[in-house]
């Protein structure tokens, strides 16, 4: 899953030595390289085997295995139920609708960020990306404040969109706008504009030149972005749970309902397998698309392709994109902040002060909700350290491309982003309960679950940079007697230090907002911010609602600060684009 969107194309295989000789191409060098690769893969494989594959397999086994035998007939029974068929249908069509709507709204933004220069562009780039690193609980809460009961639209015009599919679709566009802008825009900025200009010199109109030259070149990036948006919306949980109400349920939400509320493990197991199969198919298509992106194009330095808006059309397009960002992204976040200060006694810090009182939530918490801030920060820091270790080793192992086994290893690292986090969280509870892995009462359980989500971000951030390191530098270090570890420390690490910091920032942000697994395993006396927000929204009352808005605002600010720090640490534009 290309969540860092930094793949850049070239004419030479990344990581290969110039002149066609691959590093370590001799028989002894090849065996040594293979041994090093396997050693690097060992720890990530063990980590994913114990904390991902084992819990998921345990859930499936509990649901489909009874009396010492597998009951595969349950699969057909579950899928034949009308309510489950409705969930599958809604999950699929809303994902397609969300993807199409996101492309329609975000592609003009991709062009503006790729080809036009205007004041405040870097700040606006960060603003556009803020929703992507926000927890889905915050996104749902922001739209609830805008389109829900007592929201801005309800107060002004009496219009409510919560518990409708339109609220879900708009929230998905809000959440995934940056996916299209960054993925497509990053490649668009590196396409040589002279190719389109040559087509126009030969008589093609502006639109015809774009359709015949630029669009085919962008097609792989558009396909990759579409697959990512589809994957995120297909597995949507927090947004649908908050905005959809009882009428709408995705596979992820239904797995949670069947597991946590109905204790129907057979149904939950079947739905987990269906989602696993669907996500695997999406990832396979995405991997093929990414390989096309890496080999099919010859790119230029993006620094020279952007220019000031020229003519009425480009100025109008810039204005439309700015208006879209203001209405789609800034407005929901602004309403969220405004609602957090709209206390019963007038605008002020009433809701924020109430976060210091455990009893203010009507018995919702054993501790003051404000303590969730410290809990989340501690968990996220621990999860980031784990993700950097596991993801760094995995990225180093994947630096040189190899056969199907390594490609399978790469796909394994991405699966936690698509497999139900609810399944993983519940799997933790029923598997990690016996020595030597009796972790149910240990604080490390939450960071381990969060690290599963952070590892793919680390891999996708570091891998393109590691592959861009000139293989001759490693060869020179080996010739001088350096061990593989010392060569990596002396050659690779100085070159990837900035990417490592960016990877840490992304892992921290996504760990901070993880909700699906954490809602199962966070202890009542140590809730995280997303769990605390969900608990407050689940209880009636103005005070609970206001505290949810206040906590969501705090969580949004922490994520935004992390993202702005990432923008300052971004690699040079020639290295790629997120």
N, C-alpha and C positions, 0 to 999 in steps of 0.2 A: 504494500500500500504506500503510494507515494505521497506521504503527508508532509514532507519537507519541500517537495517540488523543486529539487535542485539538480535534477539530471540535466546535463548539458551534452550536446552532441559533438562529435568530432570525427576525423577520418582515421584516427589511430585508436586501437582498443585501449581504454584506460588501464593503466597498470602494466602495459606491455612495453618492453624496451624498444626504442627506435631501431629501425633496420630490420624488424621482424623477429628478432631473437627475444623470446620471452625470458624474464628473469628466472634463473634456476632451471634452464632448459636441459641441462645435462642430466644423466641418469641419477647420479648421487644428489644433485641439486633438486631434481624433481621429487625424489623420495623424501628428502629433508623438508621441502616445502609442503608436501602432503602431510607429513607428520606434524609440522607446526600448525597447519590448518586444522587438523583433527584435534590437536591439543587445545586450540583456541575455541573450538566448537563444543568441547566437552562440558564446560561449566554452563553455557546457555542451554544446551540440550538437557542437562540435569535439572536446571531451574524450571524450564518449561514442562519437562516431564512430570516433576513433582507438584508444581503449583498451577499447572494449567491442564495438561492432558489427564492426569489422575483425577482431579475433582470433577471434570466434565464427564469422564468415563464412568465415574462412580454414580453421578446423577442418572445417566442413561441406564446403567446397570440396575439401580434401585427401581427404576420405572418399568423396565422391560424384562427383568429376570426374576422369576418367582419359582419356588420349589425346585431349585437347581437347574432350571431350563429357561431358555429365552422364549419370550412370548411375542414374536414379531407380528403376530396377527393383530396386536393392539395398534400397530401403525395404521393399518387400514381402517380399523374401528374409529380411531381418533380423527383421521382425516375425512371420514365420511360424515362426521357430525356437522349439522348445519351451522352451528355457532362457530366452530373452528374453520369451516370453509369461508365464513364471512370474515373472520380475522385474517386469513391468508389473502383473500381478495382485497380487503382494505389495505393491508400492509403493502401489497404489490402495486396497486394502482396509485396510492398516495405517494409512493416512492417515485414512480414514473412522472406523476403530475408535479411533484416538488422539483424533480430534476429539470423538467422542461421549463417550468416557471423560473427557476434559478438561472438557467442558461439565457432565457429571454431577457431577464433584467440585468444580468451581470456581464454579458459579452460587451455591451457598449462601455462599461467601466473598464474592462480589460484593455480595450483599444485606447481609452483616454490615458490610463496609467502607462501604457506601453509607448505611445507615439506622441503625446502632448506634454509640454512643460508648462507649469503654472505655479504661482506662489502657494506655498503651503502643501506641496505635493507629498513630501515625506511625512508630514503630520497626518494628512488625510489617509495615506497608506496605512499608518498605524491604527487610525480610527476604524478603517474598514476591516482590519484584521482582528480587532478586539473581540467581536462576537465569536470568532472561531475558537478562541481559547477560553471563552466563558463556559462555565458548567451549564448543562442543559436546564438545570433547575432555575438558574438565574434567567436564562432566555425565556423560559416559560413564565416566570414571575414578571419579567419586564412586559411581556405581551398581555399578561393578565391585568397589569396596571393600565395598559393602553386600551384594550378591547373588552375586558371582562366587566363583571358587575361592579358598578361604582368607578369604573375606569374613565379615562379622558373622553372617549367617544360616547360612553353612556351618559356622562354629565352634560356634554355639549349638545348632542343630537339624539340621545336615547337609543343609541345603536350598540348592541352587544354581539360580539363574534365568538366569545368563549363557548365551548361545547359545540362549535361548528368546525367543519373541515377547513374553512378559510383561515381561521386562526392558526391551525396546524401548518398549512401550506405557507403562510406568510412568515411564521416563525422559522420554518425550515429554510426559506430564502434568506432571511436575516442571518441565520447561523452559517449558511454555506456560501454566501456571496463572495467571501474572500477566497474560497476554494477555486472558483472560476477565475476571478480577477488575478490571483497570484499564479495559478498554473498556466492559464492561457496567455495572460499578460506577460509573464516571464519569458515565454517563448516568442511571443509577438514582438517584444522589444529587441530580440536578437535576430529576427529575420531581416535579410538584406532588402531594404526598400527599393533598391535599384532594379530588382527583378520585376516588381509591379510597374515601375516607371518605364521600363523597356517595353512592357506590354502596351502601355498607353501610347508610347511613341509609334508603335506598330499599328495604331488605329483603334485599340480597344477602349471602350468607355471606362469611367472610374469604377462603376459597379462590376462590369464584366472583367476588368483586370483583377479586381479583388476576388471575384468568384473563381476565376480560372487559375490564379497564381497564389494568392495569399491563403485563401480558404483551404485548398488541398494541403498546403504546408502546415496549417494550424490544426487540421483534422485529428491527428494523433493526440495533440494536447487537449482538444475539446473532448475527445473520446475519454481520455484519462480523467479529466475533471468530471465528466458526466458519470463515470463509473464510481468515482469517489463520493459524489453527492448522492447517487443512488444508494450506495452502501450505507452512508451515514443516516439517510432517511428511512431506509429499509429496517435498520436496527434502532430506530428512534424510541426512546423510553421516557425521559423526563419531560420533554415537550408535550408528547401525547398524553401522558398521565395528568399533567397540570391543565392543559387546554382542551383536551378531548372529552373529558368527563366520562360517564359510563357508556356513552353511545359509540365511542371509537376506541379501538384497541389494536395495536400492532403485535407482532409476534413477541417482541421483547416485553411489552406490557402484559400480554397474556401469560407468558412464562412466569412473570412475577405473581400474577393473580392466582394461577394454578398452584404455584409453589408455596407462597406465603399466606394466602388467604384460604384456599380450598384444600391444600395439602394433597393435591392430586398429582403425584409424581409420574405416573404413566403418561398422562397428557403432557406434562411439562417436558418429559424426556423426548417424546415424539416431536414436539415443537422445537426443542433444541436441535434435534437431528435435522429437521427441515431447514432451520435457519443456518445450521452449519453447512449443509449442502449448497444452499443458495449463496452464502458468503464465499465458499470455496470456488464456485463457478465465477463469481464476480472477480475474485482475486486472480484467477487464471486468465481471464480476459484482460484484466488490467496489466498483468505482467507482460503479456504479449504486446500490448499497446506501448508500454514503457520501452521495450526493446526496439520497437519501431522508432520511437522518438530519439533514441540514443544513436541510431545508425543512419537515419534517412536524410538528415538535414546538414547543411553547412551553414554555420551561424557566424554573425559578426558581433563586434563589441557593442553592447546595448547603449553605451554612452552617447553614440553619435546618431541614433535613430529618432530621438525625441526632439520636438520643436515646438515653438509657440503656436497656438491655434491660428490657422490660416483660413480666412473666408467665413461666411455666414454659417455653413454647415458644421464645421468643426467647433465654432463658438457655441452654437446651439446644442451640440452634442455634449460639450463640456458642462454647459448649464444644466442639461437634463440629468447628467450623472451626479452633479453636485446636489441637485434637488432630490434625486433618488437616495443618495447617502443620508441626506438630512432627514427625510421622511421614514426611510426603512431602518436606519441604524441609529442615528442620533436621537430621534424622537422617542422610541421605546426606552432607551437608556435614560434619557432626560426625565421621562415620566416616572420611571422607577425611582430615580433620586428624589424627585419632587414628592412622591407619595411617602418616602421614608421620613420626610420632615413634616408632613401634614398630620400632626398629632391632634388628639381631641381638644386640647386647650388652645389650639392655634399652632402656626408654624413654629417649630423648635426642635429640640433634641429629645423630646419625650419618649419616642420609640427607642432611641439609642440608649437612653438611661434605663429603660425597662429591661434591656438585655442583661443588666447586671443582677436582676432578681430572678431566682429560679422559680418563684411562685407566680410570676407575671404571666406565664404561658398556661395557666390553669392546670398545673400539674404535668405539663408536657415534658419537663426536664427534671432530672435529679440534681443538676448543677445549673448555675446561671448560663443562659445561652451565649453570653460573651466569651465564655471559656472555649467555645467551639473554635474561635479564631486561633488561640494558641495550640489547640489540638491539631487543627488542620495544618498549621505551619510546621509543627513537629513531624507529623505523618509525611507531609510532602517533602521535607528535607531528607528524611530517611528513605522514602521511595525514590527520590532523585539519585541518591548515592547508589542504591541497588540498581536502578535503571542504567546509570552510567557504567557501572562495572559490567553488567550483563550485555548491554548494548554495545559497549566499546569492544569487548571481546568478540561479539558476533560480527560487528562491522570489520574488524581486522581480519576475521576468517573469510569474509566475503569480498575482500579487496580485489582478489584475482578471480575472475569468472571461471567456473568449471562446469561439471556435468550436472545431471539431473539431481543427484544427491544434494549438492550445494544449493541448487535452485529450490529444492524442497525444503531445505533448512531455512532459506530466505522466506518462503511462504509461511512456514510455521511461526516465524517471528511476528507476522502480521495478523495471524488469526485472532488474537485476543481483542483486536479492534472490531471484529465482526461477530464473534461468538457472544452469545448472551452473557453480559456481565452478571446478571442475576443468577444464571446457572453457576458461574464461577464462584460467586459469593456464597451461595447455598452449598455448593460442593466443598468449599473450605470448611463449613461447619460440620459436615458429616464425614469428612476424610481426615482432617488434621486434628483428630481427637484421641489419638493413642500414641504412646511413646514409640519411637523417639521424636515424633512430630506432633505432640499434643500442644497445639498453639492456640486453642480456643480462648484462653484467658490471657494470652500474651498480647502486648501492644504491637508487636511486629507483624501481626496478621494483616492489619490494614495497610501498612506500607508495602507488604508483599503483593497484595491484590492491586494496589495502585501502580506498582512498578511494572506489572504485566502490560498496562496501558502505556506507560512511559517508554518502555524499551523500543517499540517501533519508531517513535519519534527520534530517539537517539540514533538508531541505525540509519534512518533515512536522512538525518542531518549530517552524519559523519561520513557515510559511505561514499558519496560523490567526491568529497574532498580527498579521502584516502585513495580513491582510484585515480585521482588527478596527479598524485605524487609521482614524479619521474622515477621509474624503476631503476634507472642507472645509479641513483643515489644509494638505494639499498644495496645494489651489487657492489658499489665501491666500498661501502661499509663492511660488507661480507669479505671482500678481498683483503681488507685491512685487518681482518680477524675478529670483527664484531659478531657477537652472537645475535640471533634473531631478536631477542628481547632488547639488547643494547642498540641494535640498528633501529628498532622501532622507537626507542626512547630518544635517540640522537637525531634521527632523520624525520620520522613521521610526526612525532608529538609536537615539535616546534611549529610544524606547518599546519597542524590541525587544532592547535590550542584554541583559536577563536571559534571554530566549529564545535569544539567540545563545550565551550561556554554557552553557545547558542543551544546545543542539545540539552544542557542542564536546565536552561530557562524553559524550554518547551516541556521537558519532563516534569519540572516543578509545577508549571501551570496546569497541565492535564491531571497531575496527581492531586492538586488542590481541588479540582472540580469533579473528580470521579465520584459517581453516585450509585450506579447499578449494583456493584459488588459491596461497596462500603455500607449501604443501607442494611445489609444482612449482618455484617461482622463488627460494625462499630459498637462498642459497649455503651450502654445507656448513660453511664457517668462520664463518657469521653466522646461525645458526638462530634462529627466534623461539620463544617459550614453547610455543605449541601444537604446533609441529613437533617441538620437543625432547621434549615429553611423548609424542607419538605414536611417536617413535623408541625411547624407553625402553620403552614398553609392547610394542613389536614384538619385543623381545629377551627371552629367558627369563632367569630369575635373580631372587633376592630383592632384590639390590641395585638392579637396574634398576627393578623394581616400586616399591621404596621411594622411589627418586629421582623416579619419575614422580608419586608421591603428593605428594612435597615440592614439586616444581615446580608441580603443579596447585594446591596450597594457596597458594603465593605468587601465582599468577595469579588465584585466587579472591579473595584479599585485596585485590589492586590493583583488580580490578573492583568489589568491594564498597565500597571507599573512594570510587571514582569515583561510584558510585550514591548513597551517603550524601551526598556533596557536591551531587549533583543534587537530592536531597530538600530540602536547605536553600535551593536556588535556585529551587524550583518557583514558577511564577507564582501570583498570587492565585487562589483557587478559582473566582472568577467567570469567569476566562479559560479554563477548561477543565480537563481532567484527563488525566494520563497514569497 
